């Protein structure tokens, strides 16, 4: 896969902008996939090149790091009837040592509370809960130009599936 973010903002004079972000190439592989159950174990690598425009500077005038990011990951999904559990563990390793190296872990659960056949307008409702943990492996000094602290985010929400689209809402 390839991701190339594009940001376009409209606003009064001086507040509008258009920028192309960093290009990410994603390689994925399913080491295990059971077609009957839908259970899977996957892995891959995302490589983000610093192709986006704009340069950021710290308060002291030095240029902020904008390095290539190497992001290996492994994940799984396990289905239980109408329920599921899924998880992922990843590492974000920058090529510039001034940048933050992050280890991330996420775990999510969901349950298909309502489902109907494909002819219905609303085909399913799936409440979900997730926890996301980000742990910096360097740049933990609060007085440094680059600083990142441990993060734990809990998300709850729901997916509403219709014939050809899904609307999701959540609170973190």
C-alpha positions in Angstrom: 0.0 0.0 0.0 1.0 3.6 -0.4 -0.2 6.7 1.6 0.3 10.2 0.5 -1.6 12.7 2.8 -2.8 16.0 1.4 -3.9 18.8 3.6 -5.9 21.7 2.2 -7.2 24.4 4.5 -9.3 27.4 3.6 -9.5 30.5 5.8 -9.0 34.2 5.8 -5.8 35.7 4.4 -2.8 34.1 6.0 -4.7 31.1 7.4 -5.2 28.9 4.3 -2.6 26.4 3.2 -2.0 23.4 1.0 0.6 20.8 1.8 1.6 17.3 0.7 2.7 15.1 3.6 5.3 12.4 3.9 5.0 9.4 1.6 4.5 6.0 3.3 5.0 2.6 1.6 3.4 -0.3 3.5 4.4 -4.0 3.1 2.1 -6.6 4.6 2.1 -10.4 4.9 -0.4 -12.8 6.5 1.7 -15.4 8.2 -1.4 -17.3 9.2 -5.0 -16.8 7.8 -7.9 -19.2 8.3 -10.5 -18.6 5.6 -13.2 -20.5 7.6 -12.8 -18.6 10.9 -11.3 -15.3 9.7 -8.5 -15.6 12.4 -5.2 -14.2 11.3 -1.7 -13.3 12.3 0.0 -10.7 10.2 3.1 -8.6 10.0 4.7 -6.0 7.9 6.8 -2.9 7.5 5.8 0.7 6.9 8.5 3.0 5.5 7.8 6.8 5.7 10.1 9.0 3.7 10.4 12.7 4.6 8.9 13.9 1.3 6.4 16.4 2.7 6.9 20.1 2.5 7.6 22.5 5.3 10.3 22.8 7.8 9.7 23.1 11.6 12.1 24.9 14.0 12.5 24.7 17.7 12.3 27.8 20.0 16.1 28.0 20.0 16.1 28.2 16.1 17.5 24.7 15.4 15.7 22.7 12.7 13.4 19.9 14.0 14.2 16.3 12.9 12.3 15.1 9.8 13.7 11.7 9.3 12.8 8.5 7.5 10.7 6.3 9.8 11.0 2.5 9.7 7.9 0.9 11.3 7.8 -2.9 11.6 4.7 -4.4 13.1 2.9 -7.7 14.0 -0.9 -8.1 14.6 -3.6 -10.6 15.0 -7.4 -11.0 14.9 -9.4 -13.7 16.7 -13.1 -14.1 16.0 -15.6 -15.6 18.5 -19.0 -16.0 17.0 -20.3 -12.4 17.0 -17.3 -11.1 18.9 -13.6 -10.4 18.2 -10.3 -9.4 19.7 -7.5 -7.8 17.7 -4.1 -6.5 18.6 -1.0 -4.9 17.1 2.5 -4.2 18.3 4.7 -1.8 16.4 8.0 0.0 16.6 8.6 3.4 15.0 12.4 3.8 14.5 13.6 7.1 13.0 16.8 7.3 11.1 17.7 10.6 12.9 18.8 9.9 16.6 17.4 13.3 17.6 13.9 12.0 16.9 11.8 9.7 19.2 11.8 5.9 18.9 8.4 4.6 19.9 7.0 1.2 20.9 3.3 0.9 20.5 0.8 -1.7 21.6 -3.0 -1.8 20.9 -5.7 -4.2 21.9 -9.3 -4.0 20.8 -12.5 -5.9 21.3 -15.9 -5.7 19.6 -19.2 -7.5 19.5 -21.8 -7.5 16.7 -24.8 -6.5 18.8 -27.2 -6.3 15.9 -27.0 -7.8 12.5 -29.5 -8.3 9.6 -29.3 -9.6 6.1 -27.8 -7.5 3.3 -31.2 -6.3 2.1 -31.8 -4.2 5.3 -30.9 -0.6 5.4 -28.8 -1.0 8.6 -26.9 -4.4 8.5 -25.0 -4.3 11.8 -24.1 -2.4 14.9 -20.7 -3.2 16.5 -19.8 -1.6 19.8 -16.0 -1.5 20.3 -13.4 -0.8 23.1 -9.7 -0.3 22.5 -6.6 0.5 24.6 -3.5 2.0 23.0 -0.1 2.3 24.8 2.8 4.4 23.4 6.2 4.0 25.1 9.1 6.2 24.1 12.4 4.3 24.1 14.5 7.5 24.0 13.9 11.3 24.2 12.3 11.1 27.7 14.1 14.2 29.1 11.4 16.9 29.6 14.0 19.6 29.2 15.1 18.4 25.7 14.0 19.9 22.4 12.4 16.6 21.5 10.4 15.1 24.3 7.8 12.4 24.4 6.0 10.9 27.4 4.3 7.6 28.0 0.7 7.6 26.7 -2.3 5.4 27.4 -5.5 6.0 25.4 -8.8 4.2 25.9 -11.3 4.4 23.1 -15.0 3.4 23.1 -17.4 3.7 20.2 -19.5 1.8 17.7 -19.5 0.9 14.0 -22.9 1.3 12.1 -22.7 -0.8 8.9 -25.1 -0.1 6.1 -25.3 -1.9 2.7 -22.4 0.0 1.1 -20.7 2.0 3.8 -19.9 2.2 7.5 -20.3 5.2 9.9 -18.2 5.0 13.0 -18.1 7.2 16.1 -15.8 7.0 19.1 -14.6 8.9 22.2 -11.0 8.7 23.4 
